Amino acid sequence: MTRERIRIVGLALLLSTYTVSAYQGMPIRPLQIVGRYLKDDQGKIVILHGWMQPSGWYWNGRAFPDPVEYTPEECAPALQVYKLQVDVLTTTNPIWGKSHGCYHTFVRFGESPGWDAVNNLQNPERFERYINNLLVPYVDYCATRGVYVCFVGGANTTNWMTAQHKANLIEYFRRIAGHPGIKNKPNVMFEICNEPVAIESELGNDHWVSDTPAADKAIQKFMQDIVDAIRSTGATNVIWVPGLIWQGRLQNFAKYPIHGINIGYAGHWYPIGEDNPTNILRSYTNDWKKCSDVAPIIVTEGSWHTMAEDQGLRRGTTEGFGKTQRYIRDTAENISWMAGMNGEVIGNLDYPPGETNYTFPTIACGQAAFDWWPSYAWCAPSSIDTEAVLEQSLKVGDKLAVNANQTVAQSFKYGPKPGGPNFKITKLRIFLSKSASQPNADLLVSICTNPTGGPIPGTLVSIPPYSIPDSSEGTTFATYDITYPAPIGPLAAGTTYYILFTTESTNSYFVQISSLSDSHTGTVDDLYPRGAAYTNGIDTGRDVRFIITGSDLPTVPLPPTNLVAQSLGGNRVKLSWTDSRIAAGYNVKRATNPGGPYELVCADTKKNYYIDSGLPSGKTFYYVVSAINPAGESPNSQEVSITIGGKLSGMIIGPPGSWANSGNTIDHVFDGDLETYYDATAASGHWVGLDLGAPFVITQIKYCPRRGYAGRMVGGRFEGANVPDFSTGVVTLLTITTTPPEGVLTSRTINNANAFRYVRYIGPANGYCNVAEVEFWTSTSPNPPPAPPSGLTVYLSNRIAYLHWEPSAGATAYRVKRSTTKGGPYTPITNVSGTSCIDLTLPRNTLFTWRYYYVISAINANGESTDSPEMEVIMPPSAPTRVTASLDLWRAKLWWDFPGGADTYVVKKSELSGGPYTVVATNLVHNTFVDPEQMDGKKFYFYVISAINAGGESPDSAEVVINPPYPWMTREIGAGGGDATYSNGVFIVNGSGTDIWGNSDSFRFVYIPVTGNCSIVTKVVSVAPTDPWAKAGVMIRASLDADSAHAFMYVTPSNGVAFQYRSTKGGGSYNNNLTGLSAPYWVRLVRSGNTFTGYRSADGKTWTTHGSATISMPSAIYIGLAVTAHNTSTNCMAVFEAVGVTNIVGGTQISLWTNWTVPDSPASVSAKAGDAQVYLTWTPINNATTYRVKRSLTDGGPYKHIANISTTNFIDTQITNGLSYYYVVTAVNPAGESSPSPQVSVTPLPPPMLTVTTENSVLQLAWPSH
């Protein structure tokens, strides 16, 4: 029998399901993080492959217009495109008969374009519509396609992490994660933010770091607070935490992990310029591997080549770069990867047909996904060894020809590691065609374990020619599924199986097994040959490995391995172990005798470590760990033992800071890491130590030097004392006389019978107190430590925590510990001898953290107890900041920053500055509010905001008034963002937005409604160069819709002055610009009927007509100032002076806005006293519209605002006779408030006692003199 050389293009075996990982068309399984793996709820390791789905039209082939208000009608086109992309990107798998892509199982969904990363959420109602009308239906649709959605928060403009940015991210995820349509959906994940670059070592100190220990600790705290805020919503979804340096640095999370459940880390893989596989691998090993050794990673952006398109490695071949990529994926086994941007991948698919407007060239990130990625991972939603691994032994690109009286075979091997699942075959999918001449016999297909023996019972199937519609001689293929009613198997691990194809026809059949070929040339070489599988004489190339989704029979996990017990001091033991691959959790057990019996001390933990505390000193314990999943519990691991006691723990004491703010602070000396170290701020005199809480006799000291600086410990001393500052009674326990070895602990015995509460290491002169690790040990006690304290209560008042607990028998001291994460880990903050403590160290500002968790442990000479039950305190929020008030549709619209910790808000207002305030709204959950009272220019309100949570109410915010003033209103048109303010004749307008151009606009508009003919003039003082076509000028607009007809006269940074218009709603835009002109420059726009004319002037006196257009506009229109950045990532700041707006009625010009300036202070204020009243008068000020009267009981103030009036006199009746009062008056107009007038004072008195008598018909009056 002749053997035909074949080109194989794949094989699809579908396997019966008991438990399955998510894939296209299958139910979504909830995800969890167990140890270092992402797993489903059955304990199966999950490796996700995904694409990026930015939310703007620019990233989507311009297939739909960006929604503006996110109504259901606006969202429908975008949602339809998103769904189509999900369809395409989840059918790039041979499971669907396709041949051009990888197996997509997650999508990274970009931040809302309506969210401003600098100014937080500008329009909460719109954002709520965005969630309801776009995100929720998108999530639900992705679930039907087996796709997990990862929502990512945005970085600020510079990607440098600030306190305000953290507050903004907390608010963003509080809305997203807490939304009922998203929270705890099984296919939803969160990535905290995109590409943080640097962070302040302490938020607010303006000391920026990125790759130092200080940066590592700062980013951990920054992200921990956001994680805690997400968890406070009740959401338990998987959270991916990004690293610094554009998400390139992840190693720090191995040392400073984020605490809590379901936490992994998100990185961006851009080895820019690297064409050396060794360097790429070294980069991974030196950084990412440290993280992947302890936690799963997801790559949410990355390059599949070396970033230079002319390099030969760019196509992702398995030589060089591509081979290294595959090596990293295989060896890590817990890294999920992005295949590319949606535009790149869809561009390769030519979807939509003929579309070319994609943001990035397809060569950039997605190309390798079409070179070798399909052969590697087309069917793998889950990881290696948790799915059937089938190994082919043939080259990619051939097809199999089955000719007359021939039997050809394709081998595969099922090879999971021990503990992997068992599979049964339920379906074989093949792709068939036949010769143009109809074959005259059936094609026989069977599966066997020996190509010369008989088939496995139930696998022999005859396929008649008429059931194969394709007759293209193997040019194209039709899908044919063979279903086995009785599942075949389970497959035996390590056994080679063969699919046999036989026919007695005189004509040919052609078979493609799977779909690995594509339009690219070359071969796909397997990175790790799996052994020589028998191929029945067919030409053998390199192995091609791919993974089958399928379903495993329930399999009990193997026991955990490499169990280690480590003393942490303070009667605590840390147990750690290597994950069992299909474990969904672990049980930790303890015994007092080798071999048991064991008691369960921790059930179903998701971590691969456990800390056991409060153990009696001197006693030996024996530990085992078992793995569990829905199929059952594994046998116990190997047993480990440890004797408790000896090593001491305490509160770290010593000088703060580090050399050059490097972050190498005193806490590194007791972190258990021999590579971290303390580097003091000064060369001599610095030290680091422990407050043990109670006196202990030190019997042993262990120490390790800073690597490379071991000589700096020679002459250093270990000391003990019983006063915290070591001012008296100091005893030297040990002096180092020789250079200690690096990388190990040197142990020294101490012979001193005295007990010390405070112990320390003090460095020698010029040694910078360099030390990597120190341990203090005491002799073990046969007696148990005290019981943990009970009855802990915490009372919070004025941001001070008052703690009290019941005494623990035998305790000589207590250790107070605090955490910002529920369940810890806890940081000791003080040791006390009594049963109460006042914590004065809580921050005054809840912008950072507002939930705190306290525990207490008891200490005596026998050791430290376990922790008491935890108590939570919630800090009242800080006052809202950056409060603004502007007018929109004649109503005051307020906005403020999320202060941290706020659940709801209260809005208050008053007609008097300083109050008293009237509450106008409560229980607001969004940080915006529109006052329902319509403004008419006759009332003037002062607003304040307070925030509320379970801890109480914040102080009031700073007081604000409407700005710009009445009658100006402001809003974003389209999605322009920004704001506007006015002061003393100057408007400052910040506008973002794509442009004012085309069929629709996106900008910031400051406007006045007007009817009929009108004009507006201004001097454009400056316009920021956010783009050469940034625009700032005067506009008349038919409506506030984004596609409204308008006329616009404006100044640009680099393209001169222009007149622009859109004559019809939704029509095109036209302009006439004159280059060479720039701000400062004057512009004017005039409406006369339907004629709109733009003018320009260099000095505001001599005007030149610049352009004119006829536009049919309604009588009622909008006139004002317009600014666009022509750049959605930032705001363009434009400054306007001398703004004037007139309405022309019957040939008469009526001023709607005058170029106001702040008025002068009132002069000649006089005050006259009366009986319980004061009469005030002053001279009028020409440009004042109102006056404010202010009063104080103290000479020189401060003054309280008591009246707003438009006249120049006032009678104060709210006073008491006999008291002295001090008054000032200010003048007010729309430009602002004047400085106070000179102070006047007066003391009102009652009228004197009058005596009336008559004498000789004469009336006599008498009164006492004063």
Secondary structure as GFF3:
##gff-version 3
##sequence-region A 1 1266
A	DSSP	beta_strand	12	15	.	.	.	ID=ss1
A	DSSP	beta_strand	31	34	.	.	.	ID=ss2
A	DSSP	beta_strand	37	40	.	.	.	ID=ss3
A	DSSP	beta_strand	49	53	.	.	.	ID=ss4
A	DSSP	three_ten_helix	57	59	.	.	.	ID=ss5
A	DSSP	alpha_helix	72	89	.	.	.	ID=ss6
A	DSSP	three_ten_helix	94	96	.	.	.	ID=ss7
A	DSSP	beta_strand	106	109	.	.	.	ID=ss8
A	DSSP	beta_strand	115	116	.	.	.	ID=ss9
A	DSSP	beta_strand	120	121	.	.	.	ID=ss10
A	DSSP	alpha_helix	124	130	.	.	.	ID=ss11
A	DSSP	pi_helix	131	135	.	.	.	ID=ss12
A	DSSP	alpha_helix	136	144	.	.	.	ID=ss13
A	DSSP	beta_strand	148	152	.	.	.	ID=ss14
A	DSSP	beta_strand	160	161	.	.	.	ID=ss15
A	DSSP	alpha_helix	163	178	.	.	.	ID=ss16
A	DSSP	beta_strand	188	191	.	.	.	ID=ss17
A	DSSP	beta_strand	198	200	.	.	.	ID=ss18
A	DSSP	beta_strand	208	209	.	.	.	ID=ss19
A	DSSP	alpha_helix	213	232	.	.	.	ID=ss20
A	DSSP	beta_strand	239	242	.	.	.	ID=ss21
A	DSSP	alpha_helix	244	247	.	.	.	ID=ss22
A	DSSP	alpha_helix	252	255	.	.	.	ID=ss23
A	DSSP	beta_strand	263	269	.	.	.	ID=ss24
A	DSSP	alpha_helix	277	283	.	.	.	ID=ss25
A	DSSP	pi_helix	284	288	.	.	.	ID=ss26
A	DSSP	alpha_helix	289	292	.	.	.	ID=ss27
A	DSSP	beta_strand	297	302	.	.	.	ID=ss28
A	DSSP	three_ten_helix	312	315	.	.	.	ID=ss29
A	DSSP	alpha_helix	321	332	.	.	.	ID=ss30
A	DSSP	beta_strand	335	341	.	.	.	ID=ss31
A	DSSP	alpha_helix	342	348	.	.	.	ID=ss32
A	DSSP	three_ten_helix	367	370	.	.	.	ID=ss33
A	DSSP	alpha_helix	373	377	.	.	.	ID=ss34
A	DSSP	beta_strand	388	392	.	.	.	ID=ss35
A	DSSP	beta_strand	400	402	.	.	.	ID=ss36
A	DSSP	beta_strand	406	413	.	.	.	ID=ss37
A	DSSP	beta_strand	422	423	.	.	.	ID=ss38
A	DSSP	beta_strand	425	434	.	.	.	ID=ss39
A	DSSP	beta_strand	443	448	.	.	.	ID=ss40
A	DSSP	beta_strand	461	463	.	.	.	ID=ss41
A	DSSP	three_ten_helix	465	467	.	.	.	ID=ss42
A	DSSP	beta_strand	478	488	.	.	.	ID=ss43
A	DSSP	beta_strand	496	503	.	.	.	ID=ss44
A	DSSP	beta_strand	509	512	.	.	.	ID=ss45
A	DSSP	beta_strand	544	548	.	.	.	ID=ss46
A	DSSP	beta_strand	552	553	.	.	.	ID=ss47
A	DSSP	beta_strand	561	569	.	.	.	ID=ss48
A	DSSP	beta_strand	572	578	.	.	.	ID=ss49
A	DSSP	beta_strand	585	591	.	.	.	ID=ss50
A	DSSP	beta_strand	599	605	.	.	.	ID=ss51
A	DSSP	beta_strand	609	612	.	.	.	ID=ss52
A	DSSP	beta_strand	620	629	.	.	.	ID=ss53
A	DSSP	beta_strand	632	633	.	.	.	ID=ss54
A	DSSP	beta_strand	640	643	.	.	.	ID=ss55
A	DSSP	beta_strand	651	653	.	.	.	ID=ss56
A	DSSP	three_ten_helix	659	661	.	.	.	ID=ss57
A	DSSP	three_ten_helix	666	670	.	.	.	ID=ss58
A	DSSP	beta_strand	687	697	.	.	.	ID=ss59
A	DSSP	beta_strand	700	704	.	.	.	ID=ss60
A	DSSP	three_ten_helix	710	713	.	.	.	ID=ss61
A	DSSP	beta_strand	717	721	.	.	.	ID=ss62
A	DSSP	beta_strand	731	735	.	.	.	ID=ss63
A	DSSP	beta_strand	746	749	.	.	.	ID=ss64
A	DSSP	beta_strand	755	762	.	.	.	ID=ss65
A	DSSP	beta_strand	773	777	.	.	.	ID=ss66
A	DSSP	beta_strand	790	797	.	.	.	ID=ss67
A	DSSP	beta_strand	800	806	.	.	.	ID=ss68
A	DSSP	beta_strand	813	819	.	.	.	ID=ss69
A	DSSP	beta_strand	827	832	.	.	.	ID=ss70
A	DSSP	beta_strand	836	839	.	.	.	ID=ss71
A	DSSP	beta_strand	851	860	.	.	.	ID=ss72
A	DSSP	beta_strand	863	864	.	.	.	ID=ss73
A	DSSP	beta_strand	871	874	.	.	.	ID=ss74
A	DSSP	beta_strand	881	888	.	.	.	ID=ss75
A	DSSP	beta_strand	891	897	.	.	.	ID=ss76
A	DSSP	beta_strand	904	910	.	.	.	ID=ss77
A	DSSP	beta_strand	918	924	.	.	.	ID=ss78
A	DSSP	beta_strand	928	934	.	.	.	ID=ss79
A	DSSP	beta_strand	942	949	.	.	.	ID=ss80
A	DSSP	beta_strand	952	953	.	.	.	ID=ss81
A	DSSP	beta_strand	969	973	.	.	.	ID=ss82
A	DSSP	beta_strand	979	983	.	.	.	ID=ss83
A	DSSP	beta_strand	986	991	.	.	.	ID=ss84
A	DSSP	beta_strand	996	997	.	.	.	ID=ss85
A	DSSP	beta_strand	1000	1001	.	.	.	ID=ss86
A	DSSP	beta_strand	1003	1011	.	.	.	ID=ss87
A	DSSP	beta_strand	1013	1023	.	.	.	ID=ss88
A	DSSP	beta_strand	1031	1037	.	.	.	ID=ss89
A	DSSP	beta_strand	1046	1051	.	.	.	ID=ss90
A	DSSP	beta_strand	1057	1062	.	.	.	ID=ss91
A	DSSP	beta_strand	1070	1074	.	.	.	ID=ss92
A	DSSP	beta_strand	1081	1088	.	.	.	ID=ss93
A	DSSP	beta_strand	1091	1097	.	.	.	ID=ss94
A	DSSP	beta_strand	1104	1110	.	.	.	ID=ss95
A	DSSP	beta_strand	1116	1124	.	.	.	ID=ss96
A	DSSP	beta_strand	1132	1145	.	.	.	ID=ss97
A	DSSP	beta_strand	1148	1153	.	.	.	ID=ss98
A	DSSP	beta_strand	1166	1170	.	.	.	ID=ss99
A	DSSP	beta_strand	1173	1177	.	.	.	ID=ss100
A	DSSP	beta_strand	1186	1192	.	.	.	ID=ss101
A	DSSP	beta_strand	1200	1205	.	.	.	ID=ss102
A	DSSP	beta_strand	1209	1212	.	.	.	ID=ss103
A	DSSP	beta_strand	1221	1229	.	.	.	ID=ss104
A	DSSP	beta_strand	1232	1233	.	.	.	ID=ss105
A	DSSP	beta_strand	1240	1242	.	.	.	ID=ss106
A	DSSP	beta_strand	1251	1255	.	.	.	ID=ss107
A	DSSP	beta_strand	1258	1262	.	.	.	ID=ss108
###
